Amino acid sequence: MSQQVSPISAGLRCRCPRCGEWQVFSTYLGFAPSCSVCGANFEKADAGDGPAFFVMFLVGILVTPPVLLVQIIFDPPYW
């Protein structure tokens, strides 16, 4: 009998949705071809532009305020 894996727990830990043991991603934003533990196939999983959007969104939130603050405080020349 297989153990039930919580989809929320597996998603937050970036683990296999079937067994909850192996990582889903092989690179920073790319899926692994399959799970090394249970053999679940991730070939058809396509993230599209979702991960890239969230990375750019978070970087924009973290980078934009300090850049604007430097501009306001120090007023560097545009060249």
PDB file of N, CA, C and O in Angstrom:
ATOM      1  N   MET A   1       0.847  -1.179   0.000  1.00  0.00           N
ATOM      2  CA  MET A   1       0.000   0.000   0.000  1.00  0.00           C
ATOM      3  C   MET A   1       0.890   1.239   0.000  1.00  0.00           C
ATOM      4  O   MET A   1       1.838   1.331   0.779  1.00  0.00           O
ATOM      5  N   SER A   2       0.581   2.181  -0.871  1.00  0.00           N
ATOM      6  CA  SER A   2       1.393   3.383  -0.979  1.00  0.00           C
ATOM      7  C   SER A   2       0.884   4.453  -0.014  1.00  0.00           C
ATOM      8  O   SER A   2      -0.302   4.519   0.309  1.00  0.00           O
ATOM      9  N   GLN A   3       1.796   5.265   0.422  1.00  0.00           N
ATOM     10  CA  GLN A   3       1.496   6.354   1.339  1.00  0.00           C
ATOM     11  C   GLN A   3       0.897   7.522   0.572  1.00  0.00           C
ATOM     12  O   GLN A   3       1.359   7.839  -0.524  1.00  0.00           O
ATOM     13  N   GLN A   4      -0.112   8.161   1.122  1.00  0.00           N
ATOM     14  CA  GLN A   4      -0.748   9.313   0.491  1.00  0.00           C
ATOM     15  C   GLN A   4       0.143  10.542   0.673  1.00  0.00           C
ATOM     16  O   GLN A   4       0.546  10.856   1.793  1.00  0.00           O
ATOM     17  N   VAL A   5       0.447  11.232  -0.420  1.00  0.00           N
ATOM     18  CA  VAL A   5       1.294  12.418  -0.379  1.00  0.00           C
ATOM     19  C   VAL A   5       0.403  13.650  -0.508  1.00  0.00           C
ATOM     20  O   VAL A   5      -0.433  13.734  -1.408  1.00  0.00           O
ATOM     21  N   SER A   6       0.591  14.598   0.400  1.00  0.00           N
ATOM     22  CA  SER A   6      -0.170  15.839   0.343  1.00  0.00           C
ATOM     23  C   SER A   6       0.328  16.679  -0.831  1.00  0.00           C
ATOM     24  O   SER A   6       1.524  16.963  -0.903  1.00  0.00           O
ATOM     25  N   PRO A   7      -0.552  17.089  -1.756  1.00  0.00           N
ATOM     26  CA  PRO A   7      -0.127  17.905  -2.885  1.00  0.00           C
ATOM     27  C   PRO A   7       0.482  19.236  -2.444  1.00  0.00           C
ATOM     28  O   PRO A   7       1.413  19.731  -3.079  1.00  0.00           O
ATOM     29  N   ILE A   8      -0.031  19.806  -1.380  1.00  0.00           N
ATOM     30  CA  ILE A   8       0.491  21.084  -0.894  1.00  0.00           C
ATOM     31  C   ILE A   8       1.898  20.895  -0.341  1.00  0.00           C
ATOM     32  O   ILE A   8       2.795  21.682  -0.642  1.00  0.00           O
ATOM     33  N   SER A   9       2.093  19.864   0.459  1.00  0.00           N
ATOM     34  CA  SER A   9       3.418  19.596   1.032  1.00  0.00           C
ATOM     35  C   SER A   9       4.431  19.270  -0.060  1.00  0.00           C
ATOM     36  O   SER A   9       5.553  19.773  -0.033  1.00  0.00           O
ATOM     37  N   ALA A  10       4.045  18.433  -1.016  1.00  0.00           N
ATOM     38  CA  ALA A  10       4.950  18.080  -2.114  1.00  0.00           C
ATOM     39  C   ALA A  10       5.272  19.307  -2.960  1.00  0.00           C
ATOM     40  O   ALA A  10       6.415  19.473  -3.386  1.00  0.00           O
ATOM     41  N   GLY A  11       4.304  20.155  -3.208  1.00  0.00           N
ATOM     42  CA  GLY A  11       4.528  21.357  -4.009  1.00  0.00           C
ATOM     43  C   GLY A  11       5.434  22.357  -3.331  1.00  0.00           C
ATOM     44  O   GLY A  11       6.320  22.922  -3.973  1.00  0.00           O
ATOM     45  N   LEU A  12       5.231  22.589  -2.045  1.00  0.00           N
ATOM     46  CA  LEU A  12       6.069  23.539  -1.318  1.00  0.00           C
ATOM     47  C   LEU A  12       7.505  23.053  -1.171  1.00  0.00           C
ATOM     48  O   LEU A  12       8.436  23.857  -1.125  1.00  0.00           O
ATOM     49  N   ARG A  13       7.683  21.743  -1.097  1.00  0.00           N
ATOM     50  CA  ARG A  13       9.033  21.199  -0.971  1.00  0.00           C
ATOM     51  C   ARG A  13       9.646  20.846  -2.326  1.00  0.00           C
ATOM     52  O   ARG A  13      10.771  20.349  -2.384  1.00  0.00           O
ATOM     53  N   CYS A  14       8.910  21.100  -3.426  1.00  0.00           N
ATOM     54  CA  CYS A  14       9.367  20.808  -4.795  1.00  0.00           C
ATOM     55  C   CYS A  14       9.709  19.325  -4.942  1.00  0.00           C
ATOM     56  O   CYS A  14      10.731  18.973  -5.531  1.00  0.00           O
ATOM     57  N   ARG A  15       8.867  18.482  -4.417  1.00  0.00           N
ATOM     58  CA  ARG A  15       9.072  17.033  -4.463  1.00  0.00           C
ATOM     59  C   ARG A  15       8.094  16.380  -5.429  1.00  0.00           C
ATOM     60  O   ARG A  15       7.126  17.001  -5.868  1.00  0.00           O
ATOM     61  N   CYS A  16       8.359  15.137  -5.746  1.00  0.00           N
ATOM     62  CA  CYS A  16       7.517  14.368  -6.666  1.00  0.00           C
ATOM     63  C   CYS A  16       6.087  14.291  -6.122  1.00  0.00           C
ATOM     64  O   CYS A  16       5.904  13.976  -4.946  1.00  0.00           O
ATOM     65  N   PRO A  17       5.071  14.568  -6.943  1.00  0.00           N
ATOM     66  CA  PRO A  17       3.693  14.511  -6.454  1.00  0.00           C
ATOM     67  C   PRO A  17       3.205  13.094  -6.188  1.00  0.00           C
ATOM     68  O   PRO A  17       2.229  12.911  -5.460  1.00  0.00           O
ATOM     69  N   ARG A  18       3.859  12.091  -6.758  1.00  0.00           N
ATOM     70  CA  ARG A  18       3.427  10.710  -6.555  1.00  0.00           C
ATOM     71  C   ARG A  18       4.002  10.123  -5.266  1.00  0.00           C
ATOM     72  O   ARG A  18       3.258   9.590  -4.443  1.00  0.00           O
ATOM     73  N   CYS A  19       5.346  10.220  -5.084  1.00  0.00           N
ATOM     74  CA  CYS A  19       5.975   9.590  -3.920  1.00  0.00           C
ATOM     75  C   CYS A  19       6.432  10.588  -2.863  1.00  0.00           C
ATOM     76  O   CYS A  19       6.604  10.217  -1.702  1.00  0.00           O
ATOM     77  N   GLY A  20       6.632  11.849  -3.245  1.00  0.00           N
ATOM     78  CA  GLY A  20       7.058  12.869  -2.301  1.00  0.00           C
ATOM     79  C   GLY A  20       8.516  12.785  -1.907  1.00  0.00           C
ATOM     80  O   GLY A  20       8.934  13.428  -0.943  1.00  0.00           O
ATOM     81  N   GLU A  21       9.310  11.996  -2.643  1.00  0.00           N
ATOM     82  CA  GLU A  21      10.698  11.766  -2.252  1.00  0.00           C
ATOM     83  C   GLU A  21      11.715  12.523  -3.095  1.00  0.00           C
ATOM     84  O   GLU A  21      12.668  13.067  -2.538  1.00  0.00           O
ATOM     85  N   TRP A  22      11.557  12.579  -4.386  1.00  0.00           N
ATOM     86  CA  TRP A  22      12.589  13.119  -5.266  1.00  0.00           C
ATOM     87  C   TRP A  22      12.201  14.499  -5.763  1.00  0.00           C
ATOM     88  O   TRP A  22      11.018  14.837  -5.813  1.00  0.00           O
ATOM     89  N   GLN A  23      13.205  15.305  -6.133  1.00  0.00           N
ATOM     90  CA  GLN A  23      12.932  16.663  -6.595  1.00  0.00           C
ATOM     91  C   GLN A  23      12.343  16.667  -8.000  1.00  0.00           C
ATOM     92  O   GLN A  23      12.708  15.850  -8.846  1.00  0.00           O
ATOM     93  N   VAL A  24      11.431  17.598  -8.232  1.00  0.00           N
ATOM     94  CA  VAL A  24      10.756  17.728  -9.515  1.00  0.00           C
ATOM     95  C   VAL A  24      11.619  18.503 -10.516  1.00  0.00           C
ATOM     96  O   VAL A  24      11.526  18.270 -11.721  1.00  0.00           O
ATOM     97  N   PHE A  25      12.456  19.422 -10.024  1.00  0.00           N
ATOM     98  CA  PHE A  25      13.236  20.280 -10.906  1.00  0.00           C
ATOM     99  C   PHE A  25      14.670  19.786 -11.036  1.00  0.00           C
ATOM    100  O   PHE A  25      15.297  19.411 -10.046  1.00  0.00           O
ATOM    101  N   SER A  26      15.190  19.788 -12.273  1.00  0.00           N
ATOM    102  CA  SER A  26      16.585  19.416 -12.511  1.00  0.00           C
ATOM    103  C   SER A  26      17.463  20.655 -12.602  1.00  0.00           C
ATOM    104  O   SER A  26      18.645  20.607 -12.261  1.00  0.00           O
ATOM    105  N   THR A  27      16.890  21.765 -13.060  1.00  0.00           N
ATOM    106  CA  THR A  27      17.590  23.046 -13.112  1.00  0.00           C
ATOM    107  C   THR A  27      16.744  24.065 -12.365  1.00  0.00           C
ATOM    108  O   THR A  27      15.710  23.732 -11.788  1.00  0.00           O
ATOM    109  N   TYR A  28      17.201  25.316 -12.385  1.00  0.00           N
ATOM    110  CA  TYR A  28      16.515  26.354 -11.620  1.00  0.00           C
ATOM    111  C   TYR A  28      15.036  26.470 -11.989  1.00  0.00           C
ATOM    112  O   TYR A  28      14.190  26.591 -11.102  1.00  0.00           O
ATOM    113  N   LEU A  29      14.714  26.437 -13.275  1.00  0.00           N
ATOM    114  CA  LEU A  29      13.325  26.554 -13.717  1.00  0.00           C
ATOM    115  C   LEU A  29      12.890  25.412 -14.625  1.00  0.00           C
ATOM    116  O   LEU A  29      11.843  25.511 -15.263  1.00  0.00           O
ATOM    117  N   GLY A  30      13.667  24.326 -14.702  1.00  0.00           N
ATOM    118  CA  GLY A  30      13.340  23.226 -15.610  1.00  0.00           C
ATOM    119  C   GLY A  30      12.999  21.939 -14.889  1.00  0.00           C
ATOM    120  O   GLY A  30      13.637  21.581 -13.900  1.00  0.00           O
ATOM    121  N   PHE A  31      11.982  21.239 -15.393  1.00  0.00           N
ATOM    122  CA  PHE A  31      11.566  19.973 -14.807  1.00  0.00           C
ATOM    123  C   PHE A  31      12.574  18.869 -15.090  1.00  0.00           C
ATOM    124  O   PHE A  31      13.225  18.859 -16.135  1.00  0.00           O
ATOM    125  N   ALA A  32      12.696  17.942 -14.149  1.00  0.00           N
ATOM    126  CA  ALA A  32      13.478  16.729 -14.373  1.00  0.00           C
ATOM    127  C   ALA A  32      12.668  15.832 -15.313  1.00  0.00           C
ATOM    128  O   ALA A  32      11.443  15.938 -15.352  1.00  0.00           O
ATOM    129  N   PRO A  33      13.333  14.947 -16.074  1.00  0.00           N
ATOM    130  CA  PRO A  33      12.574  14.085 -16.983  1.00  0.00           C
ATOM    131  C   PRO A  33      11.689  13.087 -16.251  1.00  0.00           C
ATOM    132  O   PRO A  33      10.604  12.761 -16.732  1.00  0.00           O
ATOM    133  N   SER A  34      12.134  12.591 -15.088  1.00  0.00           N
ATOM    134  CA  SER A  34      11.331  11.638 -14.327  1.00  0.00           C
ATOM    135  C   SER A  34      11.824  11.586 -12.888  1.00  0.00           C
ATOM    136  O   SER A  34      12.897  12.096 -12.566  1.00  0.00           O
ATOM    137  N   CYS A  35      11.030  10.967 -12.036  1.00  0.00           N
ATOM    138  CA  CYS A  35      11.401  10.786 -10.632  1.00  0.00           C
ATOM    139  C   CYS A  35      12.321   9.580 -10.537  1.00  0.00           C
ATOM    140  O   CYS A  35      12.009   8.521 -11.081  1.00  0.00           O
ATOM    141  N   SER A  36      13.446   9.724  -9.855  1.00  0.00           N
ATOM    142  CA  SER A  36      14.395   8.623  -9.718  1.00  0.00           C
ATOM    143  C   SER A  36      13.940   7.578  -8.719  1.00  0.00           C
ATOM    144  O   SER A  36      14.467   6.465  -8.722  1.00  0.00           O
ATOM    145  N   VAL A  37      12.975   7.900  -7.860  1.00  0.00           N
ATOM    146  CA  VAL A  37      12.512   6.954  -6.855  1.00  0.00           C
ATOM    147  C   VAL A  37      11.350   6.098  -7.380  1.00  0.00           C
ATOM    148  O   VAL A  37      11.424   4.869  -7.359  1.00  0.00           O
ATOM    149  N   CYS A  38      10.278   6.751  -7.850  1.00  0.00           N
ATOM    150  CA  CYS A  38       9.091   5.998  -8.271  1.00  0.00           C
ATOM    151  C   CYS A  38       8.935   5.911  -9.780  1.00  0.00           C
ATOM    152  O   CYS A  38       8.099   5.149 -10.267  1.00  0.00           O
ATOM    153  N   GLY A  39       9.728   6.680 -10.538  1.00  0.00           N
ATOM    154  CA  GLY A  39       9.668   6.614 -11.990  1.00  0.00           C
ATOM    155  C   GLY A  39       8.568   7.439 -12.626  1.00  0.00           C
ATOM    156  O   GLY A  39       8.287   7.274 -13.813  1.00  0.00           O
ATOM    157  N   ALA A  40       7.938   8.324 -11.867  1.00  0.00           N
ATOM    158  CA  ALA A  40       6.885   9.174 -12.433  1.00  0.00           C
ATOM    159  C   ALA A  40       7.470  10.008 -13.572  1.00  0.00           C
ATOM    160  O   ALA A  40       8.540  10.601 -13.431  1.00  0.00           O
ATOM    161  N   ASN A  41       6.761  10.047 -14.699  1.00  0.00           N
ATOM    162  CA  ASN A  41       7.241  10.747 -15.884  1.00  0.00           C
ATOM    163  C   ASN A  41       6.810  12.209 -15.834  1.00  0.00           C
ATOM    164  O   ASN A  41       5.625  12.513 -15.703  1.00  0.00           O
ATOM    165  N   PHE A  42       7.802  13.125 -15.942  1.00  0.00           N
ATOM    166  CA  PHE A  42       7.514  14.556 -15.953  1.00  0.00           C
ATOM    167  C   PHE A  42       7.721  15.158 -17.336  1.00  0.00           C
ATOM    168  O   PHE A  42       7.770  16.381 -17.467  1.00  0.00           O
ATOM    169  N   GLU A  43       7.843  14.330 -18.374  1.00  0.00           N
ATOM    170  CA  GLU A  43       8.119  14.816 -19.727  1.00  0.00           C
ATOM    171  C   GLU A  43       7.027  15.762 -20.229  1.00  0.00           C
ATOM    172  O   GLU A  43       7.328  16.736 -20.919  1.00  0.00           O
ATOM    173  N   LYS A  44       5.779  15.492 -19.897  1.00  0.00           N
ATOM    174  CA  LYS A  44       4.679  16.305 -20.409  1.00  0.00           C
ATOM    175  C   LYS A  44       4.393  17.525 -19.544  1.00  0.00           C
ATOM    176  O   LYS A  44       3.554  18.352 -19.903  1.00  0.00           O
ATOM    177  N   ALA A  45       5.074  17.648 -18.417  1.00  0.00           N
ATOM    178  CA  ALA A  45       4.875  18.808 -17.544  1.00  0.00           C
ATOM    179  C   ALA A  45       5.547  20.025 -18.175  1.00  0.00           C
ATOM    180  O   ALA A  45       6.754  20.021 -18.419  1.00  0.00           O
ATOM    181  N   ASP A  46       4.775  21.042 -18.431  1.00  0.00           N
ATOM    182  CA  ASP A  46       5.308  22.253 -19.047  1.00  0.00           C
ATOM    183  C   ASP A  46       4.919  23.438 -18.175  1.00  0.00           C
ATOM    184  O   ASP A  46       3.738  23.731 -17.993  1.00  0.00           O
ATOM    185  N   ALA A  47       5.918  24.105 -17.646  1.00  0.00           N
ATOM    186  CA  ALA A  47       5.653  25.245 -16.771  1.00  0.00           C
ATOM    187  C   ALA A  47       5.330  26.496 -17.562  1.00  0.00           C
ATOM    188  O   ALA A  47       4.769  27.445 -17.015  1.00  0.00           O
ATOM    189  N   GLY A  48       5.677  26.512 -18.847  1.00  0.00           N
ATOM    190  CA  GLY A  48       5.432  27.696 -19.653  1.00  0.00           C
ATOM    191  C   GLY A  48       6.250  28.875 -19.151  1.00  0.00           C
ATOM    192  O   GLY A  48       7.436  28.730 -18.854  1.00  0.00           O
ATOM    193  N   ASP A  49       5.628  30.028 -19.058  1.00  0.00           N
ATOM    194  CA  ASP A  49       6.317  31.223 -18.591  1.00  0.00           C
ATOM    195  C   ASP A  49       6.055  31.510 -17.120  1.00  0.00           C
ATOM    196  O   ASP A  49       6.499  32.537 -16.607  1.00  0.00           O
ATOM    197  N   GLY A  50       5.346  30.629 -16.435  1.00  0.00           N
ATOM    198  CA  GLY A  50       4.997  30.862 -15.034  1.00  0.00           C
ATOM    199  C   GLY A  50       6.185  31.082 -14.122  1.00  0.00           C
ATOM    200  O   GLY A  50       6.242  32.110 -13.447  1.00  0.00           O
ATOM    201  N   PRO A  51       7.157  30.144 -14.071  1.00  0.00           N
ATOM    202  CA  PRO A  51       8.301  30.342 -13.178  1.00  0.00           C
ATOM    203  C   PRO A  51       9.098  31.600 -13.513  1.00  0.00           C
ATOM    204  O   PRO A  51       9.521  32.325 -12.613  1.00  0.00           O
ATOM    205  N   ALA A  52       9.303  31.857 -14.794  1.00  0.00           N
ATOM    206  CA  ALA A  52      10.061  33.044 -15.185  1.00  0.00           C
ATOM    207  C   ALA A  52       9.324  34.314 -14.754  1.00  0.00           C
ATOM    208  O   ALA A  52       9.950  35.274 -14.306  1.00  0.00           O
ATOM    209  N   PHE A  53       8.007  34.318 -14.886  1.00  0.00           N
ATOM    210  CA  PHE A  53       7.231  35.483 -14.462  1.00  0.00           C
ATOM    211  C   PHE A  53       7.392  35.736 -12.971  1.00  0.00           C
ATOM    212  O   PHE A  53       7.619  36.874 -12.560  1.00  0.00           O
ATOM    213  N   PHE A  54       7.279  34.684 -12.148  1.00  0.00           N
ATOM    214  CA  PHE A  54       7.383  34.871 -10.709  1.00  0.00           C
ATOM    215  C   PHE A  54       8.788  35.280 -10.282  1.00  0.00           C
ATOM    216  O   PHE A  54       8.937  36.071  -9.350  1.00  0.00           O
ATOM    217  N   VAL A  55       9.819  34.760 -10.941  1.00  0.00           N
ATOM    218  CA  VAL A  55      11.183  35.180 -10.621  1.00  0.00           C
ATOM    219  C   VAL A  55      11.363  36.652 -10.955  1.00  0.00           C
ATOM    220  O   VAL A  55      11.903  37.410 -10.149  1.00  0.00           O
ATOM    221  N   MET A  56      10.914  37.065 -12.140  1.00  0.00           N
ATOM    222  CA  MET A  56      11.042  38.481 -12.520  1.00  0.00           C
ATOM    223  C   MET A  56      10.205  39.371 -11.606  1.00  0.00           C
ATOM    224  O   MET A  56      10.620  40.479 -11.266  1.00  0.00           O
ATOM    225  N   PHE A  57       9.042  38.896 -11.212  1.00  0.00           N
ATOM    226  CA  PHE A  57       8.167  39.663 -10.330  1.00  0.00           C
ATOM    227  C   PHE A  57       8.829  39.883  -8.971  1.00  0.00           C
ATOM    228  O   PHE A  57       8.834  41.000  -8.453  1.00  0.00           O
ATOM    229  N   LEU A  58       9.389  38.813  -8.391  1.00  0.00           N
ATOM    230  CA  LEU A  58      10.041  38.934  -7.097  1.00  0.00           C
ATOM    231  C   LEU A  58      11.307  39.774  -7.174  1.00  0.00           C
ATOM    232  O   LEU A  58      11.561  40.586  -6.285  1.00  0.00           O
ATOM    233  N   VAL A  59      12.100  39.594  -8.217  1.00  0.00           N
ATOM    234  CA  VAL A  59      13.305  40.405  -8.379  1.00  0.00           C
ATOM    235  C   VAL A  59      12.922  41.869  -8.556  1.00  0.00           C
ATOM    236  O   VAL A  59      13.587  42.751  -8.015  1.00  0.00           O
ATOM    237  N   GLY A  60      11.870  42.132  -9.298  1.00  0.00           N
ATOM    238  CA  GLY A  60      11.406  43.501  -9.470  1.00  0.00           C
ATOM    239  C   GLY A  60      10.989  44.129  -8.151  1.00  0.00           C
ATOM    240  O   GLY A  60      11.244  45.310  -7.916  1.00  0.00           O
ATOM    241  N   ILE A  61      10.357  43.356  -7.297  1.00  0.00           N
ATOM    242  CA  ILE A  61       9.939  43.869  -5.992  1.00  0.00           C
ATOM    243  C   ILE A  61      11.156  44.124  -5.107  1.00  0.00           C
ATOM    244  O   ILE A  61      11.178  45.092  -4.347  1.00  0.00           O
ATOM    245  N   LEU A  62      12.165  43.263  -5.200  1.00  0.00           N
ATOM    246  CA  LEU A  62      13.342  43.405  -4.341  1.00  0.00           C
ATOM    247  C   LEU A  62      14.355  44.424  -4.862  1.00  0.00           C
ATOM    248  O   LEU A  62      15.072  45.031  -4.066  1.00  0.00           O
ATOM    249  N   VAL A  63      14.430  44.625  -6.173  1.00  0.00           N
ATOM    250  CA  VAL A  63      15.453  45.492  -6.756  1.00  0.00           C
ATOM    251  C   VAL A  63      14.945  46.925  -6.972  1.00  0.00           C
ATOM    252  O   VAL A  63      15.692  47.878  -6.755  1.00  0.00           O
ATOM    253  N   THR A  64      13.725  47.081  -7.383  1.00  0.00           N
ATOM    254  CA  THR A  64      13.217  48.406  -7.735  1.00  0.00           C
ATOM    255  C   THR A  64      13.233  49.405  -6.568  1.00  0.00           C
ATOM    256  O   THR A  64      13.700  50.526  -6.768  1.00  0.00           O
ATOM    257  N   PRO A  65      12.759  49.072  -5.382  1.00  0.00           N
ATOM    258  CA  PRO A  65      12.798  50.058  -4.296  1.00  0.00           C
ATOM    259  C   PRO A  65      14.212  50.556  -3.955  1.00  0.00           C
ATOM    260  O   PRO A  65      14.383  51.765  -3.802  1.00  0.00           O
ATOM    261  N   PRO A  66      15.238  49.691  -3.826  1.00  0.00           N
ATOM    262  CA  PRO A  66      16.579  50.240  -3.562  1.00  0.00           C
ATOM    263  C   PRO A  66      17.094  51.130  -4.695  1.00  0.00           C
ATOM    264  O   PRO A  66      17.757  52.133  -4.432  1.00  0.00           O
ATOM    265  N   VAL A  67      16.803  50.782  -5.934  1.00  0.00           N
ATOM    266  CA  VAL A  67      17.243  51.612  -7.057  1.00  0.00           C
ATOM    267  C   VAL A  67      16.586  52.990  -6.978  1.00  0.00           C
ATOM    268  O   VAL A  67      17.256  54.007  -7.157  1.00  0.00           O
ATOM    269  N   LEU A  68      15.304  53.028  -6.715  1.00  0.00           N
ATOM    270  CA  LEU A  68      14.610  54.306  -6.586  1.00  0.00           C
ATOM    271  C   LEU A  68      15.119  55.099  -5.383  1.00  0.00           C
ATOM    272  O   LEU A  68      15.230  56.324  -5.444  1.00  0.00           O
ATOM    273  N   LEU A  69      15.427  54.402  -4.298  1.00  0.00           N
ATOM    274  CA  LEU A  69      15.948  55.059  -3.109  1.00  0.00           C
ATOM    275  C   LEU A  69      17.309  55.697  -3.387  1.00  0.00           C
ATOM    276  O   LEU A  69      17.556  56.827  -2.965  1.00  0.00           O
ATOM    277  N   VAL A  70      18.180  55.001  -4.081  1.00  0.00           N
ATOM    278  CA  VAL A  70      19.482  55.558  -4.452  1.00  0.00           C
ATOM    279  C   VAL A  70      19.283  56.780  -5.346  1.00  0.00           C
ATOM    280  O   VAL A  70      19.971  57.788  -5.186  1.00  0.00           O
ATOM    281  N   GLN A  71      18.357  56.693  -6.272  1.00  0.00           N
ATOM    282  CA  GLN A  71      18.089  57.827  -7.162  1.00  0.00           C
ATOM    283  C   GLN A  71      17.607  59.038  -6.375  1.00  0.00           C
ATOM    284  O   GLN A  71      18.038  60.160  -6.638  1.00  0.00           O
ATOM    285  N   ILE A  72      16.729  58.823  -5.424  1.00  0.00           N
ATOM    286  CA  ILE A  72      16.177  59.932  -4.648  1.00  0.00           C
ATOM    287  C   ILE A  72      17.223  60.520  -3.701  1.00  0.00           C
ATOM    288  O   ILE A  72      17.340  61.741  -3.597  1.00  0.00           O
ATOM    289  N   ILE A  73      17.975  59.678  -3.016  1.00  0.00           N
ATOM    290  CA  ILE A  73      18.921  60.158  -2.004  1.00  0.00           C
ATOM    291  C   ILE A  73      20.163  60.796  -2.633  1.00  0.00           C
ATOM    292  O   ILE A  73      20.543  61.908  -2.266  1.00  0.00           O
ATOM    293  N   PHE A  74      20.787  60.100  -3.570  1.00  0.00           N
ATOM    294  CA  PHE A  74      22.084  60.555  -4.097  1.00  0.00           C
ATOM    295  C   PHE A  74      21.977  61.341  -5.399  1.00  0.00           C
ATOM    296  O   PHE A  74      22.901  62.078  -5.743  1.00  0.00           O
ATOM    297  N   ASP A  75      20.896  61.207  -6.115  1.00  0.00           N
ATOM    298  CA  ASP A  75      20.669  61.896  -7.383  1.00  0.00           C
ATOM    299  C   ASP A  75      21.893  61.802  -8.320  1.00  0.00           C
ATOM    300  O   ASP A  75      22.470  62.819  -8.702  1.00  0.00           O
ATOM    301  N   PRO A  76      22.284  60.533  -8.689  1.00  0.00           N
ATOM    302  CA  PRO A  76      23.444  60.381  -9.552  1.00  0.00           C
ATOM    303  C   PRO A  76      23.138  60.897 -10.960  1.00  0.00           C
ATOM    304  O   PRO A  76      21.979  60.934 -11.373  1.00  0.00           O
ATOM    305  N   PRO A  77      24.188  61.296 -11.699  1.00  0.00           N
ATOM    306  CA  PRO A  77      23.967  61.778 -13.076  1.00  0.00           C
ATOM    307  C   PRO A  77      23.492  60.610 -13.972  1.00  0.00           C
ATOM    308  O   PRO A  77      23.774  59.446 -13.686  1.00  0.00           O
ATOM    309  N   TYR A  78      22.786  60.934 -15.032  1.00  0.00           N
ATOM    310  CA  TYR A  78      22.220  59.907 -15.918  1.00  0.00           C
ATOM    311  C   TYR A  78      23.220  59.258 -16.849  1.00  0.00           C
ATOM    312  O   TYR A  78      22.960  58.172 -17.367  1.00  0.00           O
ATOM    313  N   TRP A  79      24.355  59.892 -17.078  1.00  0.00           N
ATOM    314  CA  TRP A  79      25.310  59.341 -18.019  1.00  0.00           C
ATOM    315  C   TRP A  79      25.840  58.053 -17.510  1.00  0.00           C
ATOM    316  O   TRP A  79      26.668  57.424 -18.168  1.00  0.00           O
TER     317      TRP A  79
END
